[in-house]
Amino acid sequence: MKKQFITTIILIIIQLNVFGQDKIYFDKYWEKTTKENAHFYREIEQKGNLYHIKDFYINGVLQMDGHFSSLKNETFEGPVIWYHKNGKKEVLKTFKN
């Protein structure tokens, strides 16, 4: 019983680290890269069966805010908003899968 509890706690901590507010860095072509070569970064937070995705320009200005139903295929779900570099809303699209 105690072993199962410890294992569960460890799995929760790992999941929080993977799907918490970790940053993934992208170059200007949206290929994964290092922080030093990045033009954008992404924060991912799991919310139920969806992933809340926030993409930022490297200067910290929000570039996109929405949800993915699949991280692997980057499948949008629900409203997604893209922003200009100056922070003004560019476009809002709603996706339904």
Secondary structure, DSSP 8 states (H G I E B T S, - for coil): -HHHHHHHHHHHHHHHHHHSS-EEEE-TTS-B--GGG-SEEEEEEEETTEEEEEEEETTS-EEEEEEEEETTTTEE-EEEEEE-TTS-EEEEEEE--
